[in-house]
């Protein structure tokens, strides 16, 4: 079971793991940190009425006035763990209804972990349903609908689309959309994958418990120095890809190498505007008497640097990031203590 779905399953007691801490709700405090030309702030993120646990895992933007964030929301009365989709249209983030495959009164656990948009009326979101199988949803301009997924397809973690008739989704397996439907594609590693990114239609990378590469024919396992599973991958070109997890990996066109990270914290998401401008996000993790904080790192052409992120007593944790340019980015996740969804924004200090 993937890390993200394990958290989702734990919420309702499916897995024998430690559940999410139900801390005393606290209103997130907003602060602004600045390093270089961009500053990050916490912005208002809506939570469904009567919900007690809301988490965002994926974000995708077409332009400054069109973004989507996806995740899941837990309700107690009636008990339900449902998909959560939020939209930004320039004036703020708003919850948009999204379907769930499980019927009432008990719903879930259903969750969405990745989203990719090609146009205002063409977005895909992937995740998992109550049977730990693939949940695939599509937005066509008016509403989200559940798309047919391959029989037996496992829970999915991420999705990317080089074009309208060419999408890849990864998780328990690898699935491909060819414009007519989704199908399972052979994965040589046969292990869980957490993220996928494409430099072009014939140049894609998937990372997780292994690193796999697609060069137009089939997926192949590629050697990587990573000792622990990787959580996120992004490509600015065929010779400029980054993967993050417990460390940072860089692909220069010939192989993957470990690159120095300015912090020792786990990174969950990464995105690149170009070869010289990338962002990565994660969490410091809570320690005795020390609350968790969101971790933001920036690559500016020669090295990664830590960027000060907003502080909060509610233990902010970032899971995913996307950027429109070097200084206009969105990061999403949740507040561990208050169990509320979290959205942070970076903006140029010199617009």
Protein Blocks (a to p, Z undefined) as FASTA:
>chain_A
ZZklmmmmmmnomaccdddddddddddddddddehjbdcddddddddehiabdcdfbdcd
fblmlccdddddddfbdcdddddddddehjaccddddddfbdcfbecjdddfbdcdfbfk
lccdddddfkopacddddehjaccdddddehiacdfbdcdfbfklccdddjbccddehja
ccddddfklpacfbdcdfbfklccdddjbccddehiaccddddfbfbdcfbdcdfbfklc
cdddjbccddehjaccddddfbfcdcfbdcdfblmlccddddebiaehiacdddddddeh
jaccdddddddfklpadfbdcdfblmlccdddddfklopacddddddfbZZ
